């Protein structure tokens, strides 16, 4: 598995909490609309395909011509009405094809792409690069139109960020080769397999792509991982499963007992934002805006200092004292190590930075 298992587990839990809220009628009333906007704006939803898509058995878009000719105009038409395509891609391609010689070469390359068998795909990829340049986003979408069961679109820089959120170091931005694209697809397949194991359901390659794409939205929605008794905390990876998983364990769960209050999260964020001028991890100091850029400033998790799952009944909550902003890594450690406190984790990090032994290492 290419992903960091702890981070992957964490985001699967966030996704399950997200799915519960988005399908829960009562939860809809209490949300500020963020999740609903995310869910409605996604061009494809997790486990579902865009209802406007038309594809045949082969996965090829049926709106494309069956014979040579007019591929270029048809592709531009589809791109103009497809929400997986950024408008800048369309502008770039139209400008590039204003030259009639370039447009003719592009038309021929498209006929090769849609008519020739898979063994020619690497050569066609290189052919298109020679015509329009190394535009990974456009090339990937063209191959997606050919067969969406095997290919998917890519926004190189944005997917680099999303892979890093799962602990995977990629560098697709600035690179555009057939091997780079195959690596991207192989990584998606690994995530697809891991999701199938975690969720115990059939997952399409498109689902893995969608899961990656919504990771920042899951962060922004600020759903904490579900309690440790949740079925999403069962072993996630094939090496961990075997005969230990018991069906029916989910019957022991009463999810409503652990509902979070979105307003408390918002008030906590506002408190720390007013206090420090930005949101950073209060344990390790990680600053999303400083590390990833201003588009990710103030992205943070909110941790319940006293786990919600350990409360026997509803109680009053002080968002400025009972909640604390933490990064995903520290949040995962706090939930994964039962009994560790915020002070313990701060001490652990301080010891490691000083070159001392790990706080929980056994002494000789």
N, C-alpha and C positions, 0 to 999 in steps of 0.2 A: 504494500500500500504506500503510495507516494505521500499521502497527507500525514501530518502529525495527528495521532489517534485521539489525543486529548482535545485538540481544537476541533477535529471533525465531530467528535461526540458532542461537544459543546454546541456547535451550530445545528446539529440534528435536533437537539433538545429545543433550541430556540425556534427552529422551524415547526416542530410539533406544537409548541405553545402558540405560535403564530397561526397555524392552521386551526387550532381550537378556537382562538379568538375570532378569526375571520368567519367561522361557520356558526358561532354561538350568537343567537339573536340578542340576548341580554348584553353580551360583551360589546356588540356593535354600538349600543346606546352609550356606553361609557368611554369609548375611544374618541380621540380627537380628530379622527378621519385619516390619520397617517396610513394605517394599514389598508383601509379601504381604497385609498388612492393608489397605493402600491399594487394592490391586487387587481384593480381595474385597469391600470396603465400598462401592466405587463402584457407584452404581445403574445406570450404563451404562458399558461399557468402550469404550476408543478403537476405533472401527471395528466395534463390535458394539452391538446393542440388548438391553435387558433381556429375558431370555427369558420373563418374565411378561407383557410387553406384548402386547396384541392390537390390531392395527390393520388397517383395510381398505385398499383401493387408494387412497382419498383421503387416507389418513393419519389419519382420524378414529378415535377410540377406539371399538371395537365394543361396549364394555361400556355405553356411553351409550344411553339410550332412543331409539327411532326416531321416536317421536311426542311431542307436547307432554305434559307432566305428569311429575312425579317427577324432574325433572332435578336439583333441589337435593339430594335424598337420595342420588342416585346419584353425584353429584360429590363429596359429602362422604365417601361410602364409598370411592371411588377414591383420594381424597386421603389417607385414613387408612391405606391400604395401599401407598402410593407413596413410595419413598425419596428422591424429589426434592422432597418437601414437608416443611418444618419443622413440628414439632408445634404451635408457636405460631401458625402460619397457621390450622391447623384450629381451635384454641381460639378465636382471634379471630373466625373466620367463624361458628362455632356460636353464640357469644355475640351477635354482631350479628343473627343470624337468629332469636333467641328472640322478638323482636317479630313477630307474625303479619303485620302490614302490610308490614314490611320483607321478610319471607320471601316473600310473594306477589309483591312487586315484583321480587325477585331471581329467582324462578322464571320470571317473564315475560321478564326480561332474558336468562336462559339459553336460553329457547326462541328468542329472537331470534338469539343467538349461534350456536346449533347449526343453525338452520333457514335463516337468511337468507344470501344470497350475499355474496362478499367486499366488494362496494362499500358494504355497510352496516356493515362491521367498525369503522370509526372512530367511528361514531355509537353502536354498541353498547358500545364501550370507555368512552365518555363516560357512557353510561347506567348502567353498572355502578359507575363512580366516584361517581356521584350517590347510589347506594344504599348502598355499603359504605365509601366513602371512597377516598382515593388509596393503595390497597394494591397497589403494583406487583407484588409477589411473587405475590399471589393472582390478579390479573388476567392476568399472563403465563402462569400455569399453566392457567387456564381456556382461554385461546387455544391453548395447547399441546395440551389435550385435543381441541380442535376439529380442529386439523390440525398434527401434529408435524413435517410436512415443511416447513412455513412458519414455525412459531412455536416458541419454546423458553422455559423458565422463566428467571427472573432473581432473584438475591439482590443487590439494588442495591449495597449497600456492599461486599460481597465481590467482585463483578465489577468495581467501580471499582478495587479493589486489584489485581486480576489484569490488567486492561488497563494499569495503570501499570507493571506488571512488564514489559510489552512496549513501554513508552515511549509509551503512548497516554493522554492526559489526558481522562478522562470524569468526569461528575458526575451519574450516574443516581440516587444516593442523594438522597432529598428531592424527587425529581421524578417525576411520574407522568402523562404525557400520551401520546396515541397517537403523536405525533412522536418522543418519547423512545424508545418501544418500537420504532418503525421504524428509528431510528438504531442501537439495540442489535442488531437483526437484520442490518442492513447491515454493521455491523462484523464480525459473525460470518461473513457471506458472504465478506468480504475475507480473513479468516483461513482460511476454508475453501479459497479459491482458492490462497492461498499454500502451504497444507499439501499440496494436490494437486501443486503444482509441486515442492515440496521432497521429497515422499515418492514421487512418481511412481505414485500409485494413486488410485482413486476415494475421495473424502472426502465424507461426508454433513455436513449442517449440524450434526447432533447430535455428530459427531466434533469439529468446531471448538469447540463448546460444552464438550465433555468435555476437550479439550486445555487450554482456558483454566482450567477448574476444577481440574485437577491440577497447575498450575504450582507452588503452594506445596509440594505433596508431592514434586515433582521436586527442588526446592531442598533439602528436608529429607532426601531419600534420599542426597544428596551424591554423585551420580555426576558425575565430571568429563566434559567433552566428549570424544568419541572423538578419536583422533589425526587430524592434518591429512590423512592419506591416506584417511580414511574417506569412503565415498560420501555421507555426510550433509554433507560440506563442498563438494559440487558447488554451482554457482550456484543460488540458491533462487528468484529472482524472474524473471518473464517477460523483463524488459528485459536480464537478464544471461545468458539461456540461448542460444537460437538454435542454431547448428550446432556449438557447441563441446563439447557433452556427448557423450561416447562411451559406448555401451553396452558392458557387459562389464568396465568398469573395476573393479568390485567383486571380480573374481577375483584381483586383486593383493593383497587385504587378508587378513591373518591376525589377526583380532581378539583371539584368545587371548593373543597376544604382549604385549598392552597391558592386561591385566586389572589392576584396582585392588584393593587389600585394604581392605575395609570397616572392619576392626579398626584399621588405621593411621589412618583418618580419624577414628574415634571417639576414639582416644588423643590425636590432635592437638587436637581440640575440647576434650577434658577438660583438657589441659595449659594452653591459653590461658584456659579458663574459671577454672581454679584461680589462674592468674597475675593476671588482670585482673577477675575477678568477672562477666564477660560476654563475649560474642563479638562483635567488631566487625572491620571491614576493617582489616588491618594496613598498608594502603597509603594509603587516603583517609580512614579513620576512620568510614565509614558505619556507623550503628547501626540495624538493622531495627526493634528494639523501640522506640527513641526516635522513629523516623520514622512507623512504621505502627501502633504500639501494642504492648502487652505480649504479645498473642497471637503476635506475630512476633519476639519477643526471641530472640536467639541463633540466628537463621536465618543461615547463612553458607555460602559455598563453601570448599572446601579445595583449594589449588593445590599441585601438585608443583613444587618449585623447579627440579628437573631433570626435564624432560618424560619421562614413562614411555616414549613412543614412540621416544626416542633411546637407550634402554638396549638393549644387544644381548642381555642375558640377565637372569635374576632376580638380585636383589641385596638385601642387608640395608638396611632403611630405618629411620631414626630419626624417628618422627613429630613430635618436638619441634624438629628442625632441618631436616628435608628437606621438611616440609609447612608451609603457612602459610594462615591464614584470610583470604579476600578476598571482596569483594562481587562480584555478577555483572558489573557494568560493568568493574571492574579486571581480573576474570578473563578477560573477552572480549578486552580489549586485550592482555593478556599472551599469549594464544593467537593473536590475529590478527596481531601484529607479531613476526615471527620474530627472535629475538635480543635483544629488549628485556628488560632485567632489572628486578627489583623496585626496585632503587635508581634506575634510569633513570626508571621510572614515577613514583616519589615525587618525583624532581627535576622531571619534567614538570609535575606538579600544583602543586608549590611555585612554579615559574616562572609558571604561569598565574594563581595566586592573587596573585602579586606584580605582575601586570600586564605581565610580561615576554613576550618572544616564545615561541612554542611551541618546545619542545626540538628538534623535528625540522623546523622551518621552514627553508627555504633563506635564507641571508643575501643582502641586496641586493648 
